[in-house]
Amino acid sequence: MFHGFIWGMSVDICFARMQSMDLSSLSLATSAIHLALAPAFLLSAVVTLLGAIAGRLARNVDRMRYLQGQLLDEKGIPKVLAAHYRKELREFRFRGRLGTSAIFADVLSGVLVCLSILELFGHVIAERVVTPNLVIVTFASGLLFFLASLLLILVEVVIAYRSASWDVPLQHEESWRSQQEPQ
């Protein structure tokens, strides 16, 4: 109930402010909202990419933990298979670094896009003129970091495909697995 009272007061304040606005102020507010829509759509793309990267990174970490467990256990793992697992671990570490770097670039992109949105709304709220260069710099920087994030994920995907264990020593793995099954 208290929350509703505060919200009701803020609505009353907004209506009072809108009544004191002249038509040019309303036009400025409308144009600021229109200008802020493009960065808002980019922000939704940033969040979507962040979720996809986090999912890839989680699968990467799960596989690393599995391989580390297999190597620590080493119950008769053939040396060829153990060597392959160590190679795969090195590749997963590198892919993890790529994924973490992509998350960093994506989050930084989101921060810069948010700054662009705040700058566009700043002139309506604080009734000041926005420096166009600042908006351009933050938005363009956000786009560049978003592009960097996409490129890092592209590299990670290519490495993942190339190291997808196509060259696992199958004869050793199959014989080892058959020995591990309970009789």
N, C-alpha and C positions, 0 to 999 in steps of 0.2 A: 504494500500500500504506500509506504514511504517513497519507494522508487517511482511509482506512478505519479505521486505528487510532484516530485522533482522534474520528471519528464513533462508533466503538464505545465509546470512553470517555464521550462525551456521552450515549449511550443508557444506559450503566450509571449515570451520574449522575442521569438522568431517572428511571430505575427506583428508585433509592435515594430520591430526593425523593418519588416517588409513594407508596412504602411508608411514608414518614414522615408523609404527609398523612392527616388524618382525613377522614371522610366529608363534613363540612361544607366543607372546603377543596376537595375534588373537586367538590362541588356548585357552589362559587363558580367554579371553573375552567370547568365545563361551561356555566354561565350566561354567563360572559364570552365564550366562544366563540360561543354563540348570539346574544348581543348584537352581536358584531362581524361577523356574517354580512351583515346589511343594508348596512352601510357597504362591505363587500367587494364586494357586487354592484354598488353604485353606482360603486365604483372601476373595475370592469370596463367599465361604461358610459362612464366618463370616458376610458378608454384607447381604446375603440372610436371615440368621437367625435373624439378627437385624431387618429386615423388618417384619418378621413374629411376632417377640416379640412385636414390636411397634403396630402392628395391634391388637394383643390380649390385650395389655395394653389399647389401645384406646376404645375397646369394654367394657372393665372392667370399665373404667372411665365413659363412657356413662351410663352404668347400675347403677353405684353408684349415678350419678346425678339424674337419674330418681327416684331411691328409696328415696333419700334425699328430692326431690320435693314432692313425695307422703307423706312422713312422716311430712314434714313441713305444707302441706296443711291440712291433717287429717280431711277431710270432711266426718265424719262418717265412717272412716275406722274401721272395726271391730278390737277389741283389739288383737285377735288371728292373724289376718293378719299383723297388725302393729308390733307385736312381731316377726313374721316371717321376715318381712322386716328389722328389726333391726339386727336380726341374719345374714341375708344375707349381710347386710352392713359390719358387722365385717369380714365376710369371704372375701368379695371383697377387703377390706383394706389389709388383709393378702396376698391375691393373687396379689394385686398391688405392695406390697413390694417385693414379689418373682419376679415379672416381672421386676421391677426396678433393682433388684440385678442381674438378668439375663442379662439385658442390660449393666450394669456396667462390668460384667465378659466378655461379648462378645466384648465390645469396647476395654477393656484392652487386650483381645486376639488379636484383630486386630492391636493394637499398637505394641505388641510384635512381631507379624508376620511381620509387616512393618520394624521393627528394624532388623529382621533376613534378610530380603531382602536387606536392606541397607548395612548390614555387608557383605553379599555375593558380592554385587557390589563394596563395598569399596576397595577391593584389586585391582580391575581393574582400578577404577578411580584414586585412590591415590597411586596406585602401591605399596601396602603394603600387607603383608601376613595376612590373617584373622586368628584370634585366634579361632581354632575350638571349644574350650570350650564355648566361648561366643555365637557363633552361635547355638550350641546345647542347651545352657541354655535358650536363648530367644525363640527359636523355640519350645522347649519342654514346656516352661512356657506358650507360646501361645496356645499350644494344651491342656494343663491342664485347662486354663481358658475357652477355648472353651467347653471342657467337663463339667466344672462346670456350664456354661451357659445352656448347654443341660439338665443337671440334674435338675437345678432350674426350667426350663420350664416343664420338666416331672412331677415334684412335683406339679407345678401350674395346669397342665392339669388334673392330678388325683384329686386334690382338686376341680377343676371346675366341673368335672364329678360327684363327690360325693355330691356336693352341688348344683346340677342343678335344684333345686326347685322341686324335685320329691315329697317332703313332704309338698307342699303348701296346706294350708287348702282350698281346692277347693270349698267346699260348701259355705264358707264365701266369697271368692273372687267372685264367680259367682253371689251371691245375691247382693253383694256390687256393682258390675259392672252394674247389671240390674237396680239398683236404680239410678245410675249416668247417664244413658242414657236418653236423652230428650224424653218425651212422645208425 
